[in-house]
């Protein structure tokens, strides 16, 4: 059984003036320890896909299952346990890196000593142990991206969802973040990331593109049967 | 004012053409010969060692038909005065003459490298022209495009993250690996963006054809 399964998911945004299909019949299955990266141009629906996959937004049609259970029936507990959704941090904040990681734990009722210890472990995991006392404003964009991962990892998720982890990150820091994502998957976590830069696709177990709401990529298990173009055209003509 | 294109540094030093260098021969087409010249430029060496280095360096990219292929290639490079024997290395009972690059060899190699850009552009242009033949059947073009996109994604997937920590490359193979990976990663990005553009053009075409029908 797949850890995450998107089954024929459609998502649309509509109001008085707009009716736009952002995800169109999207299906995706991710196993434990898999690193999948979805590439797409700006505005293609990548962030929506990730929010739907993380259970933050509900699909209009289709289902999203995490560990075999429909996210629609999970309630609010999912993000705090099995799924970690990684958001960019505002670097204007006056908090230190350690506080950023600790605060959600303290808010959840974890004792100060335990929260501090877990925050230290998470910061160490992402290579930021030496930056624990630094304020967010003192961090580079790459360090801030690592910190946002630490804030998610501190909850021991099984699935990490990351929206454009290397966007705006310096060239020399970029590969370190990608290597970190790879190592998380190698440790058994499932990672679903989006990217506007194709460099983020390197080394992923699954690479996909999102265009006009349609998700495309190499088939996960072997190649699909080859269909002659002529017969495909004939089928269209007959359709 | 538009700045003139920059000339690579190695092209500033025009080698002196020796009088005996015959009338410009036809361009050397063999990729193996050029690749071998690159190895000699990297480090003067003898034939057998060059064959071993060739296999290690160009594994999966270029192949020698046999070790004797190196001897043939070296003969061509010498004939074209792109390499020369290193004095004092043809000694002993089993002489191993080492070869080093000449100034001409260095200059020609640089020009060949720059010429690869034109070759890449020509191949890409050919693909685009071939794809454009499907103007009457944009659906078929979209299917081909999907295959092209999948090939790009597979290549991206197979390109490892270099995984260095900011330190400079410790060896020529490591440097080559890093440069090749980065070139591949960036090129894939350009191709995927291009696929997105073509897809929109083809969909617009399908819409226009539908409206006319």
HADDOCK unambig.tbl for C-alpha pairs under 7 A between the chains (distance, minus, plus):
assign (segid A and resid 172 and name CA) (segid B and resid 166 and name CA) 6.27 0.50 0.50
assign (segid A and resid 175 and name CA) (segid B and resid 161 and name CA) 6.30 0.50 0.50
assign (segid A and resid 175 and name CA) (segid B and resid 163 and name CA) 6.34 0.50 0.50
assign (segid A and resid 176 and name CA) (segid B and resid 163 and name CA) 6.62 0.50 0.50
assign (segid A and resid 179 and name CA) (segid B and resid 161 and name CA) 6.57 0.50 0.50
assign (segid A and resid 179 and name CA) (segid B and resid 163 and name CA) 6.25 0.50 0.50
assign (segid A and resid 197 and name CA) (segid B and resid 189 and name CA) 6.63 0.50 0.50
assign (segid A and resid 198 and name CA) (segid B and resid 185 and name CA) 6.32 0.50 0.50
assign (segid A and resid 198 and name CA) (segid B and resid 186 and name CA) 6.70 0.50 0.50
assign (segid A and resid 198 and name CA) (segid B and resid 188 and name CA) 6.56 0.50 0.50
assign (segid A and resid 198 and name CA) (segid B and resid 189 and name CA) 4.56 0.50 0.50
assign (segid A and resid 199 and name CA) (segid B and resid 185 and name CA) 5.10 0.50 0.50
assign (segid A and resid 199 and name CA) (segid B and resid 186 and name CA) 6.48 0.50 0.50
assign (segid A and resid 201 and name CA) (segid B and resid 156 and name CA) 5.66 0.50 0.50
assign (segid A and resid 201 and name CA) (segid B and resid 157 and name CA) 6.01 0.50 0.50
assign (segid A and resid 202 and name CA) (segid B and resid 156 and name CA) 5.18 0.50 0.50
assign (segid A and resid 202 and name CA) (segid B and resid 157 and name CA) 5.15 0.50 0.50
assign (segid A and resid 202 and name CA) (segid B and resid 158 and name CA) 6.82 0.50 0.50
assign (segid A and resid 202 and name CA) (segid B and resid 159 and name CA) 5.18 0.50 0.50
assign (segid A and resid 202 and name CA) (segid B and resid 160 and name CA) 5.37 0.50 0.50
assign (segid A and resid 202 and name CA) (segid B and resid 161 and name CA) 5.61 0.50 0.50
assign (segid A and resid 203 and name CA) (segid B and resid 157 and name CA) 5.04 0.50 0.50
assign (segid A and resid 203 and name CA) (segid B and resid 158 and name CA) 5.99 0.50 0.50
assign (segid A and resid 203 and name CA) (segid B and resid 159 and name CA) 5.77 0.50 0.50
assign (segid A and resid 203 and name CA) (segid B and resid 160 and name CA) 4.54 0.50 0.50
assign (segid A and resid 203 and name CA) (segid B and resid 161 and name CA) 5.86 0.50 0.50
assign (segid A and resid 204 and name CA) (segid B and resid 157 and name CA) 5.29 0.50 0.50
assign (segid A and resid 205 and name CA) (segid B and resid 157 and name CA) 6.57 0.50 0.50
assign (segid A and resid 206 and name CA) (segid B and resid 157 and name CA) 6.89 0.50 0.50
assign (segid A and resid 207 and name CA) (segid B and resid 153 and name CA) 5.75 0.50 0.50
assign (segid A and resid 207 and name CA) (segid B and resid 157 and name CA) 6.21 0.50 0.50
assign (segid A and resid 208 and name CA) (segid B and resid 153 and name CA) 6.90 0.50 0.50
assign (segid A and resid 217 and name CA) (segid B and resid 150 and name CA) 5.85 0.50 0.50
assign (segid A and resid 217 and name CA) (segid B and resid 153 and name CA) 6.99 0.50 0.50
assign (segid A and resid 218 and name CA) (segid B and resid 150 and name CA) 5.57 0.50 0.50
assign (segid A and resid 229 and name CA) (segid B and resid 140 and name CA) 6.65 0.50 0.50
